[in-house]
Amino acid sequence: MTPGGRAWWAPTRPIGATVVYTLLALGWSWPLVAGLGRDVPWDLGDSLLNCWILAWHFHQAGRLLRGDASALADWWHPNIFHPSPYGLGHSELLIGQALQGAPVYALTGNILLTYNVLFVSTFVLAALGTFLFVRAVTRDGTAGLVAGLCYGFAIYRVNQGPHLQVLSAQWLPFVLWGLHRWWDEARLRHALWAGAALALQNLSNGYYLIYLAVLLPPYVVAQVATRRRLGDPRAWLGPAVTALVAAALTAPLLHPYLRLRALGQPARPLAAVSHYSADAFAWLTANDQLRFWGSRLRLMERPEGDLFPGLVPIALSVVAGVLIAVDRWRTASGAPVASVSSPAIRTARRALAAVAAVLVAWHVVAIVLAVFAGMQRLRLGPLTISMTGGARLLAWLATSAAVLLLVSRRARAVLRDEPSRPLLTFAALAAITVWLSLGPIIHVAGRASSHWPSLYGVVYAWIPGADALRVPPRIAMVTAFALSVLAGLGVAALTPRRGGTVASGVLAALFLVEAWPAPVPINLRMDPAPLAPITEPLPARPADHPIARALATLPADAVIADLPFGSLPYELWWQYLSIGHWRARVNGYSGDVPAGFVALKETLAGLPKDSDEAGRALHRHGVTHVVLHAGAWAEAGPPQQLREWLANAGATRLATVGQTEIWQWPEVR
């Protein structure tokens, strides 16, 4: 038994909670657990890309450990997009995930098992970190358990099943937990832990690096201010240590991104960012993989636009808002206050506060109705109220709130226990992240709205690196965290009341129902039409694949061109198989491509047409070997034409592996 009287395995203790979250993660991702070493969840798209990135890190680390110091020099230059440098910088670096997965890969050599352990761990660690943070804030293990459930299994995770990098948001709650412990105890280890967690989060996903750079500074200021410690140097010391540790660990590893930008890699155009931005109605649209909501809530379909967070987190957030606000108001009304104001002035202040409170409530309702219901005006009898001016509504909301705080002692008093019940902090965080998800041009119900200002546009223009991000809605993971903390506050407010613990348990179960996607897709294959589909099993160890074994016998400085060129399913497949040989390739797939790659793709994808230009392109890119995958075509004609072209160009067939032929490309004469 623990000192608090509860067994260590109880679900409201860290170990017990971890067991619960682990079992739920395995159930949530069923049937993945039945094939952890041979399958991948969802599709063979970004999952294979991420396996390749992780394997490249492990390969380079292995070289370094064997005494090959040159591994450091070419770490950022993997075997794709030859001869373009810094190929790793065209996607997420996944350094945080590589550090986690290295022991698994070192013990097993199985990249699929490593990937899947990382996949499952994102759920468990996200839930555990939130549990620890909310339990520390509320002193309530049940609140922590439910909050961890809401974040670790947030509905948004279903939308991002193929994207390990987006799922890897597990370090954020550990950052806030460390900072909270610093402000409570002022122990250096907590600030150092927060800094290490922030570095891991930065190095797991570039989106979160930018988002947290925007959101953490105001969070820290708000926390210090509500603790009334703005003039206390120790209150700032912990966050400063956290920031310095995170910067020291993160900055050197951003080198490939900085070099690509220096070499002319352009920013994401606003049109592309706007295309992937969320419509406001995305927050009312659920992913079709969800067993409960998937067929019931498909209001607007848009790329990466299934952002519905679930009814239970919203309901618990409302419960938190109501119960905490009522409790704070009652506490404030009973507090003694010295006043030298005349009765008339006090009456006027109360009247002004009442008007300001009504205006705050009205403008919150108006903004919600305008954004999430598409309403442009509200008719109240003979009165018609316009709700099209988003900037005006926001300005009135801010002004009304400021007036309320200025004239009302009760309104100011409700902030006094914000550190222990951070209702307004996380409500503001949820609102800001929803606003940011809408991107540089706000869309409501499929229509662009010039009446609503874009917060994301400011971030895009002023925050370094933000113009490299393509999908603003990925901030929805931070929204899910904010709602999870609010849900925990709601549970903490419920549990002291009669039946509150039972109600919290019922709501937690209902959340699992609405967030449940199992059975999830496994090994979904993309259609490469007009080419033939890929039907062979996914190898857990690409080095065992016959094609990889054959290519591994080529000289270490060989440069390969795989044909057919440019088919996404095949490019991903061959890039994954290259884990088994690591020979340089002019082919490649990533989140972006180097300058000139699109032109090369157009040239080589046209083969056997434009064969002369294709030959010159292969020479320009230093190709030494062409790998002709004849089985990729549904008909025999195209590969036969390519054989004839290769022979006429002076290439020599070196080997045949099944339906794959390895040709030595002639040197430039």
C-alpha angles and dihedrals in degrees: 000000000000123000089259090061097252125113116253090240094056111121090239090062121077097249094045092046090050091053091049092048092047093052091047091049091054090048094045091054096042128177090028092084089064090061107026091143099044111028139059126211119252114351141351091248123088088001089069092044090053092047088053092049092050092046091051090056091049091047093052092045089052091052090050093049089051089058099262101138091180087077088079092054095053099031092111093044107072127177099278134089092020125222094017112101129231094028091162090064093068091079141019112309093218091204092146091053092046091055089052096044099043096091092051093049093044091054099042111018085217110131093187092054089047092051093048094048088053091047093054092042092060089066096044097045094043090052094044094049091050090047091054094046097046093042089052092049098044101027085226121120093194091054090050092049094052093042090052090050092053094050101034091052099028113163090238088069090071089059090054100042095128093045112080089175093061093042088054095087093117098113097062095080090048089056092054092042091055092048092048091051089049093054091047100042107012093221116155094221090066093055090046091050091050089051093050091048091049091051091050090050092049092049094047097058133007092210091062091046090060096038094050091046086059099040107035099064095057089042091055092047091049092049094049091045095050089049086054091233101121090126095045111101091201091061089060097039096074095051089045091054090046092051094047094049092047093047093048092051096040107039100065091052094055089071097110092053092049093047093049090052090048089051090056105269102161127231119255107274114244090238091061092046091049091050091059095040120111123258110224088246089061085081087064094047123090128203113260091231091070110104095215107028100026095089096030107051113043099132098150128003116210135148109287087351104127099108105145104140098200134261097258097060089046093047093048090047089054090048089052091049095050100041096042093044092050092047092048092047092052092047091049093049091056096049116105116243133186114224133179093181120118119247090253092055092047091051091050092049091050091049092049091048091051092051091047091049091051090049092050091051093045095050092048089052092044093052092049092048093046096047103034101028097035092233116160099181139014123215118210104179108293091351120092117192118198117221100178098098103084095175090050093050092049092047092050091048092052093045094048092049091049092050091048092053091045098053103028123076090190092053091053091045093059088069094058097088094036092116091060095035105027095188099143093041095058095036087057091046091052092048094047094049092049088052092049092050090065091071132211095322117041115229123192119186091345096308125109111238119208089184094073120071118228117234090184090059089061091050091047092052101042111026113081111241096015090106089065093064118096106183115052094180090072086085084076087090088066089048088054090052092050091050090047092055090048089049089053090051088051091053091047089053092047102046098069089056125083110277091003096124092050091047090051091051092050091050091049090053091048090052091055089051094052094041097045117117102164131164088049123194116270127203095348109187125215119231110250093192131193082033122069117272121257107246106164119107120266108256115229089206109037091194087071093058112106094231092050091048091052094047091048088066091063118099114282091245094052117132116208133204113195117209133239088049126211105015104137098216092047094043090054092045095051092042089054091048089051087073083079096057110012094208114158116264134194087210121081148150126212142133089283136007134229124255111283096022095105090054091049090050092052091050098047095037087061094062132159082032118070088023095161093056090044090055091050090049092053090051092048090054094049097246114177100172136031119206111205111200098197092176091065090077122076091215132048095229103080097048091047090052090050091050089054091047092049092049092047090049090057098256119150124218108232104176145352122217110185104302093342121097126197114210128186109229114221121249119248109277 
